[in-house]
Amino acid sequence: MRVMEWLFASGHAADLILGVLAIEALWLRCARAWGWGAILALLGPAALMILGLRAALTGAQWWWIALPLGLSLPLHLIDLRTRLDPQADR
């Protein structure tokens, strides 16, 4: 099996993306001095969507796909509220 086929069939492509998101979270925390709440609001929806993708790639039950996708919406709305509120500070 080729590497790309293996990455997607095993769900490890999603794992790589989650790793990049973790590195971005650490960078935002250490280099930009963001609070963990702001980081969670920004990257949380992406991480949850990638978890849903991983579940789909690995043939999980439908609720394992739907659950993280559904949970990503409230975090996304929190992020939007934070971004659109000029008083919000990171």
A tleap script that builds the chain and sets N, CA, C and O, in Angstrom:
source leaprc.protein.ff14SB
mol = sequence {
  NMET ARG VAL MET GLU TRP LEU PHE ALA SER
  GLY HIE ALA ALA ASP LEU ILE LEU GLY VAL
  LEU ALA ILE GLU ALA LEU TRP LEU ARG CYS
  ALA ARG ALA TRP GLY TRP GLY ALA ILE LEU
  ALA LEU LEU GLY PRO ALA ALA LEU MET ILE
  LEU GLY LEU ARG ALA ALA LEU THR GLY ALA
  GLN TRP TRP TRP ILE ALA LEU PRO LEU GLY
  LEU SER LEU PRO LEU HIE LEU ILE ASP LEU
  ARG THR ARG LEU ASP PRO GLN ALA ASP CARG
}
set mol.1.N position { 0.846 -1.174 0.000 }
set mol.1.CA position { 0.000 0.000 0.000 }
set mol.1.C position { 0.897 1.245 0.000 }
set mol.1.O position { 1.902 1.305 0.708 }
set mol.2.N position { 0.524 2.191 -0.776 }
set mol.2.CA position { 1.302 3.428 -0.839 }
set mol.2.C position { 1.117 4.252 0.432 }
set mol.2.O position { 0.156 4.074 1.180 }
set mol.3.N position { 2.045 5.135 0.645 }
set mol.3.CA position { 2.052 5.917 1.885 }
set mol.3.C position { 0.786 6.761 2.023 }
set mol.3.O position { 0.162 6.762 3.084 }
set mol.4.N position { 0.402 7.469 0.977 }
set mol.4.CA position { -0.789 8.323 1.067 }
set mol.4.C position { -2.039 7.490 1.292 }
set mol.4.O position { -2.908 7.872 2.077 }
set mol.5.N position { -2.138 6.356 0.611 }
set mol.5.CA position { -3.288 5.477 0.823 }
set mol.5.C position { -3.330 5.016 2.276 }
set mol.5.O position { -4.390 5.012 2.901 }
set mol.6.N position { -2.186 4.631 2.803 }
set mol.6.CA position { -2.107 4.171 4.187 }
set mol.6.C position { -2.469 5.286 5.158 }
set mol.6.O position { -3.197 5.061 6.125 }
set mol.7.N position { -1.953 6.506 4.897 }
set mol.7.CA position { -2.251 7.628 5.789 }
set mol.7.C position { -3.751 7.866 5.909 }
set mol.7.O position { -4.263 8.093 7.006 }
set mol.8.N position { -4.448 7.814 4.789 }
set mol.8.CA position { -5.878 8.093 4.821 }
set mol.8.C position { -6.690 6.895 5.281 }
set mol.8.O position { -7.660 7.065 6.020 }
set mol.9.N position { -6.327 5.695 4.868 }
set mol.9.CA position { -7.072 4.497 5.272 }
set mol.9.C position { -6.965 4.252 6.775 }
set mol.9.O position { -7.907 3.756 7.393 }
set mol.10.N position { -5.837 4.594 7.354 }
set mol.10.CA position { -5.629 4.364 8.787 }
set mol.10.C position { -6.097 5.537 9.646 }
set mol.10.O position { -6.203 5.405 10.866 }
set mol.11.N position { -6.376 6.674 9.028 }
set mol.11.CA position { -6.758 7.862 9.787 }
set mol.11.C position { -5.576 8.675 10.273 }
set mol.11.O position { -5.755 9.700 10.932 }
set mol.12.N position { -4.365 8.230 9.954 }
set mol.12.CA position { -3.179 8.942 10.442 }
set mol.12.C position { -2.990 10.303 9.767 }
set mol.12.O position { -2.267 11.151 10.289 }
set mol.13.N position { -3.621 10.519 8.629 }
set mol.13.CA position { -3.578 11.855 8.021 }
set mol.13.C position { -4.221 12.863 8.977 }
set mol.13.O position { -3.727 13.977 9.147 }
set mol.14.N position { -5.319 12.457 9.592 }
set mol.14.CA position { -5.974 13.324 10.578 }
set mol.14.C position { -5.085 13.517 11.803 }
set mol.14.O position { -5.048 14.601 12.385 }
set mol.15.N position { -4.370 12.463 12.192 }
set mol.15.CA position { -3.455 12.584 13.335 }
set mol.15.C position { -2.366 13.615 13.068 }
set mol.15.O position { -1.992 14.374 13.962 }
set mol.16.N position { -1.859 13.643 11.844 }
set mol.16.CA position { -0.845 14.643 11.484 }
set mol.16.C position { -1.407 16.058 11.602 }
set mol.16.O position { -0.740 16.964 12.101 }
set mol.17.N position { -2.629 16.230 11.140 }
set mol.17.CA position { -3.255 17.547 11.219 }
set mol.17.C position { -3.465 17.942 12.679 }
set mol.17.O position { -3.239 19.095 13.048 }
set mol.18.N position { -3.893 16.996 13.507 }
set mol.18.CA position { -4.058 17.283 14.937 }
set mol.18.C position { -2.725 17.665 15.578 }
set mol.18.O position { -2.681 18.520 16.462 }
set mol.19.N position { -1.651 17.040 15.137 }
set mol.19.CA position { -0.326 17.396 15.634 }
set mol.19.C position { 0.051 18.821 15.267 }
set mol.19.O position { 0.618 19.549 16.082 }
set mol.20.N position { -0.263 19.218 14.041 }
set mol.20.CA position { 0.012 20.592 13.609 }
set mol.20.C position { -0.816 21.578 14.433 }
set mol.20.O position { -0.323 22.639 14.814 }
set mol.21.N position { -2.072 21.227 14.708 }
set mol.21.CA position { -2.907 22.095 15.542 }
set mol.21.C position { -2.340 22.218 16.956 }
set mol.21.O position { -2.394 23.294 17.551 }
set mol.22.N position { -1.804 21.139 17.492 }
set mol.22.CA position { -1.193 21.184 18.826 }
set mol.22.C position { 0.035 22.087 18.832 }
set mol.22.O position { 0.244 22.850 19.776 }
set mol.23.N position { 0.841 22.002 17.790 }
set mol.23.CA position { 2.018 22.874 17.681 }
set mol.23.C position { 1.582 24.331 17.576 }
set mol.23.O position { 2.190 25.211 18.186 }
set mol.24.N position { 0.526 24.587 16.799 }
set mol.24.CA position { 0.016 25.952 16.682 }
set mol.24.C position { -0.485 26.462 18.032 }
set mol.24.O position { -0.266 27.623 18.377 }
set mol.25.N position { -1.151 25.604 18.791 }
set mol.25.CA position { -1.639 26.002 20.115 }
set mol.25.C position { -0.479 26.384 21.028 }
set mol.25.O position { -0.542 27.393 21.730 }
set mol.26.N position { 0.566 25.587 21.018 }
set mol.26.CA position { 1.738 25.905 21.841 }
set mol.26.C position { 2.402 27.197 21.385 }
set mol.26.O position { 2.848 27.990 22.215 }
set mol.27.N position { 2.473 27.415 20.085 }
set mol.27.CA position { 3.058 28.644 19.564 }
set mol.27.C position { 2.228 29.855 19.999 }
set mol.27.O position { 2.781 30.868 20.430 }
set mol.28.N position { 0.900 29.748 19.884 }
set mol.28.CA position { 0.048 30.862 20.303 }
set mol.28.C position { 0.206 31.149 21.794 }
set mol.28.O position { 0.180 32.305 22.217 }
set mol.29.N position { 0.369 30.100 22.576 }
set mol.29.CA position { 0.516 30.263 24.026 }
set mol.29.C position { 1.874 30.861 24.388 }
set mol.29.O position { 1.951 31.804 25.176 }
set mol.30.N position { 2.933 30.318 23.817 }
set mol.30.CA position { 4.291 30.726 24.212 }
set mol.30.C position { 4.766 31.992 23.505 }
set mol.30.O position { 5.297 32.895 24.151 }
set mol.31.N position { 4.585 32.071 22.208 }
set mol.31.CA position { 5.126 33.192 21.443 }
set mol.31.C position { 4.190 34.393 21.420 }
set mol.31.O position { 4.648 35.535 21.380 }
set mol.32.N position { 2.901 34.150 21.444 }
set mol.32.CA position { 1.947 35.248 21.339 }
set mol.32.C position { 1.248 35.557 22.661 }
set mol.32.O position { 0.504 36.532 22.760 }
set mol.33.N position { 1.488 34.725 23.677 }
set mol.33.CA position { 0.927 34.909 25.029 }
set mol.33.C position { -0.599 34.919 25.045 }
set mol.33.O position { -1.210 35.667 25.810 }
set mol.34.N position { -1.207 34.100 24.212 }
set mol.34.CA position { -2.660 33.963 24.218 }
set mol.34.C position { -3.075 33.134 25.419 }
set mol.34.O position { -2.321 32.283 25.889 }
set mol.35.N position { -4.263 33.384 25.905 }
set mol.35.CA position { -4.826 32.565 26.970 }
set mol.35.C position { -5.352 31.251 26.407 }
set mol.35.O position { -5.664 31.142 25.221 }
set mol.36.N position { -5.444 30.253 27.290 }
set mol.36.CA position { -5.915 28.942 26.837 }
set mol.36.C position { -7.353 28.999 26.329 }
set mol.36.O position { -7.715 28.249 25.423 }
set mol.37.N position { -8.172 29.873 26.897 }
set mol.37.CA position { -9.556 30.002 26.434 }
set mol.37.C position { -9.640 30.490 24.999 }
set mol.37.O position { -10.427 29.973 24.205 }
set mol.38.N position { -8.828 31.485 24.666 }
set mol.38.CA position { -8.815 32.003 23.298 }
set mol.38.C position { -8.276 30.964 22.324 }
set mol.38.O position { -8.759 30.848 21.197 }
set mol.39.N position { -7.280 30.215 22.760 }
set mol.39.CA position { -6.719 29.165 21.901 }
set mol.39.C position { -7.755 28.076 21.668 }
set mol.39.O position { -7.911 27.592 20.547 }
set mol.40.N position { -8.461 27.691 22.725 }
set mol.40.CA position { -9.494 26.667 22.584 }
set mol.40.C position { -10.609 27.136 21.660 }
set mol.40.O position { -11.103 26.363 20.840 }
set mol.41.N position { -11.005 28.398 21.789 }
set mol.41.CA position { -12.057 28.933 20.924 }
set mol.41.C position { -11.609 28.962 19.467 }
set mol.41.O position { -12.414 28.730 18.565 }
set mol.42.N position { -10.335 29.245 19.233 }
set mol.42.CA position { -9.827 29.322 17.865 }
set mol.42.C position { -9.599 27.946 17.253 }
set mol.42.O position { -10.044 27.680 16.136 }
set mol.43.N position { -8.913 27.076 17.974 }
set mol.43.CA position { -8.497 25.795 17.403 }
set mol.43.C position { -9.414 24.632 17.758 }
set mol.43.O position { -9.361 23.584 17.114 }
set mol.44.N position { -10.249 24.806 18.771 }
set mol.44.CA position { -11.147 23.732 19.183 }
set mol.44.C position { -12.066 23.231 18.082 }
set mol.44.O position { -12.162 22.022 17.872 }
set mol.45.N position { -12.752 24.139 17.366 }
set mol.45.CA position { -13.620 23.657 16.294 }
set mol.45.C position { -12.858 22.880 15.220 }
set mol.45.O position { -13.353 21.872 14.716 }
set mol.46.N position { -11.686 23.334 14.878 }
set mol.46.CA position { -10.886 22.625 13.867 }
set mol.46.C position { -10.497 21.241 14.363 }
set mol.46.O position { -10.575 20.263 13.620 }
set mol.47.N position { -10.075 21.160 15.624 }
set mol.47.CA position { -9.687 19.860 16.178 }
set mol.47.C position { -10.874 18.904 16.200 }
set mol.47.O position { -10.727 17.725 15.879 }
set mol.48.N position { -12.041 19.403 16.575 }
set mol.48.CA position { -13.223 18.543 16.600 }
set mol.48.C position { -13.611 18.088 15.196 }
set mol.48.O position { -13.990 16.932 15.004 }
set mol.49.N position { -13.522 18.978 14.223 }
set mol.49.CA position { -13.837 18.572 12.848 }
set mol.49.C position { -12.847 17.528 12.340 }
set mol.49.O position { -13.232 16.602 11.626 }
set mol.50.N position { -11.588 17.673 12.701 }
set mol.50.CA position { -10.587 16.687 12.288 }
set mol.50.C position { -10.833 15.354 12.987 }
set mol.50.O position { -10.607 14.301 12.392 }
set mol.51.N position { -11.287 15.378 14.231 }
set mol.51.CA position { -11.648 14.129 14.904 }
set mol.51.C position { -12.816 13.448 14.189 }
set mol.51.O position { -12.840 12.223 14.063 }
set mol.52.N position { -13.780 14.240 13.722 }
set mol.52.CA position { -14.873 13.679 12.926 }
set mol.52.C position { -14.368 13.090 11.621 }
set mol.52.O position { -14.826 12.031 11.193 }
set mol.53.N position { -13.423 13.775 10.990 }
set mol.53.CA position { -12.813 13.259 9.766 }
set mol.53.C position { -12.105 11.944 10.038 }
set mol.53.O position { -12.223 10.998 9.259 }
set mol.54.N position { -11.377 11.882 11.131 }
set mol.54.CA position { -10.661 10.649 11.475 }
set mol.54.C position { -11.637 9.498 11.680 }
set mol.54.O position { -11.394 8.376 11.234 }
set mol.55.N position { -12.733 9.786 12.354 }
set mol.55.CA position { -13.749 8.752 12.564 }
set mol.55.C position { -14.314 8.271 11.228 }
set mol.55.O position { -14.523 7.073 11.032 }
set mol.56.N position { -14.558 9.205 10.318 }
set mol.56.CA position { -15.089 8.823 9.008 }
set mol.56.C position { -14.075 8.007 8.212 }
set mol.56.O position { -14.435 7.026 7.561 }
set mol.57.N position { -12.820 8.410 8.262 }
set mol.57.CA position { -11.789 7.688 7.507 }
set mol.57.C position { -11.591 6.262 8.007 }
set mol.57.O position { -11.256 5.366 7.233 }
set mol.58.N position { -11.798 6.059 9.291 }
set mol.58.CA position { -11.560 4.733 9.865 }
set mol.58.C position { -12.818 3.876 9.913 }
set mol.58.O position { -12.788 2.764 10.442 }
set mol.59.N position { -13.921 4.378 9.368 }
set mol.59.CA position { -15.141 3.580 9.299 }
set mol.59.C position { -15.898 3.473 10.607 }
set mol.59.O position { -16.549 2.462 10.867 }
set mol.60.N position { -15.820 4.499 11.429 }
set mol.60.CA position { -16.507 4.490 12.723 }
set mol.60.C position { -18.019 4.605 12.530 }
set mol.60.O position { -18.500 4.951 11.451 }
set mol.61.N position { -18.747 4.309 13.592 }
set mol.61.CA position { -20.202 4.466 13.577 }
set mol.61.C position { -20.554 5.924 13.301 }
set mol.61.O position { -19.745 6.813 13.564 }
set mol.62.N position { -21.738 6.177 12.781 }
set mol.62.CA position { -22.114 7.526 12.366 }
set mol.62.C position { -22.087 8.517 13.521 }
set mol.62.O position { -21.751 9.683 13.318 }
set mol.63.N position { -22.434 8.078 14.734 }
set mol.63.CA position { -22.471 9.039 15.843 }
set mol.63.C position { -21.081 9.505 16.247 }
set mol.63.O position { -20.933 10.599 16.791 }
set mol.64.N position { -20.051 8.690 15.989 }
set mol.64.CA position { -18.677 9.135 16.267 }
set mol.64.C position { -18.236 10.196 15.264 }
set mol.64.O position { -17.311 10.966 15.527 }
set mol.65.N position { -18.900 10.229 14.122 }
set mol.65.CA position { -18.627 11.279 13.138 }
set mol.65.C position { -19.440 12.525 13.485 }
set mol.65.O position { -18.925 13.643 13.458 }
set mol.66.N position { -20.716 12.318 13.810 }
set mol.66.CA position { -21.622 13.438 14.072 }
set mol.66.C position { -21.311 14.161 15.381 }
set mol.66.O position { -21.445 15.382 15.456 }
set mol.67.N position { -20.901 13.432 16.402 }
set mol.67.CA position { -20.677 14.038 17.718 }
set mol.67.C position { -19.624 15.148 17.693 }
set mol.67.O position { -19.926 16.261 18.125 }
set mol.68.N position { -18.408 14.899 17.210 }
set mol.68.CA position { -17.441 16.008 17.206 }
set mol.68.C position { -17.827 17.134 16.252 }
set mol.68.O position { -17.523 18.299 16.509 }
set mol.69.N position { -18.495 16.790 15.152 }
set mol.69.CA position { -18.933 17.852 14.245 }
set mol.69.C position { -19.976 18.735 14.921 }
set mol.69.O position { -19.934 19.959 14.793 }
set mol.70.N position { -20.909 18.118 15.637 }
set mol.70.CA position { -21.916 18.890 16.356 }
set mol.70.C position { -21.328 19.715 17.487 }
set mol.70.O position { -21.767 20.840 17.728 }
set mol.71.N position { -20.346 19.173 18.179 }
set mol.71.CA position { -19.713 19.903 19.279 }
set mol.71.C position { -18.848 21.061 18.790 }
set mol.71.O position { -18.560 21.987 19.548 }
set mol.72.N position { -18.438 21.012 17.538 }
set mol.72.CA position { -17.595 22.093 17.022 }
set mol.72.C position { -18.376 23.392 16.843 }
set mol.72.O position { -17.791 24.474 16.897 }
set mol.73.N position { -19.683 23.300 16.632 }
set mol.73.CA position { -20.477 24.509 16.393 }
set mol.73.C position { -20.465 25.477 17.576 }
set mol.73.O position { -20.192 26.659 17.370 }
set mol.74.N position { -20.748 25.033 18.809 }
set mol.74.CA position { -20.709 26.010 19.915 }
set mol.74.C position { -19.345 26.683 20.078 }
set mol.74.O position { -19.273 27.882 20.346 }
set mol.75.N position { -18.275 25.920 19.916 }
set mol.75.CA position { -16.941 26.531 20.022 }
set mol.75.C position { -16.709 27.534 18.897 }
set mol.75.O position { -16.095 28.581 19.107 }
set mol.76.N position { -17.197 27.214 17.711 }
set mol.76.CA position { -17.049 28.141 16.588 }
set mol.76.C position { -17.826 29.430 16.865 }
set mol.76.O position { -17.338 30.521 16.573 }
set mol.77.N position { -19.014 29.311 17.419 }
set mol.77.CA position { -19.803 30.501 17.732 }
set mol.77.C position { -19.134 31.346 18.813 }
set mol.77.O position { -19.183 32.575 18.757 }
set mol.78.N position { -18.513 30.702 19.789 }
set mol.78.CA position { -17.759 31.438 20.813 }
set mol.78.C position { -16.601 32.189 20.163 }
set mol.78.O position { -16.349 33.349 20.488 }
set mol.79.N position { -15.902 31.534 19.251 }
set mol.79.CA position { -14.789 32.173 18.547 }
set mol.79.C position { -15.282 33.372 17.746 }
set mol.79.O position { -14.654 34.430 17.765 }
set mol.80.N position { -16.397 33.214 17.045 }
set mol.80.CA position { -16.943 34.335 16.274 }
set mol.80.C position { -17.307 35.504 17.180 }
set mol.80.O position { -17.011 36.656 16.864 }
set mol.81.N position { -17.946 35.209 18.299 }
set mol.81.CA position { -18.313 36.274 19.228 }
set mol.81.C position { -17.075 37.009 19.727 }
set mol.81.O position { -17.074 38.235 19.835 }
set mol.82.N position { -16.034 36.260 20.028 }
set mol.82.CA position { -14.792 36.864 20.503 }
set mol.82.C position { -14.158 37.734 19.427 }
set mol.82.O position { -13.673 38.829 19.714 }
set mol.83.N position { -14.160 37.257 18.207 }
set mol.83.CA position { -13.536 38.016 17.119 }
set mol.83.C position { -14.319 39.273 16.765 }
set mol.83.O position { -13.731 40.294 16.409 }
set mol.84.N position { -15.642 39.201 16.862 }
set mol.84.CA position { -16.468 40.336 16.471 }
set mol.84.C position { -16.645 41.355 17.588 }
set mol.84.O position { -17.108 42.469 17.342 }
set mol.85.N position { -16.282 40.989 18.810 }
set mol.85.CA position { -16.395 41.899 19.944 }
set mol.85.C position { -15.097 42.694 20.078 }
set mol.85.O position { -14.056 42.121 20.402 }
set mol.86.N position { -15.144 44.003 19.835 }
set mol.86.CA position { -13.900 44.787 19.909 }
set mol.86.C position { -13.335 44.866 21.327 }
set mol.86.O position { -12.157 45.177 21.499 }
set mol.87.N position { -14.151 44.593 22.340 }
set mol.87.CA position { -13.689 44.647 23.723 }
set mol.87.C position { -12.951 43.383 24.140 }
set mol.87.O position { -12.254 43.372 25.154 }
set mol.88.N position { -13.104 42.316 23.356 }
set mol.88.CA position { -12.495 41.032 23.733 }
set mol.88.C position { -10.983 41.126 23.627 }
set mol.88.O position { -10.440 41.660 22.660 }
set mol.89.N position { -10.319 40.599 24.639 }
set mol.89.CA position { -8.858 40.584 24.604 }
set mol.89.C position { -8.385 39.145 24.662 }
set mol.89.O position { -9.030 38.280 25.254 }
set mol.90.N position { -7.273 38.916 24.049 }
set mol.90.CA position { -6.707 37.576 24.014 }
set mol.90.C position { -5.684 37.518 25.109 }
set mol.90.O position { -5.046 36.483 25.304 }
savepdb mol mol.pdb
quit
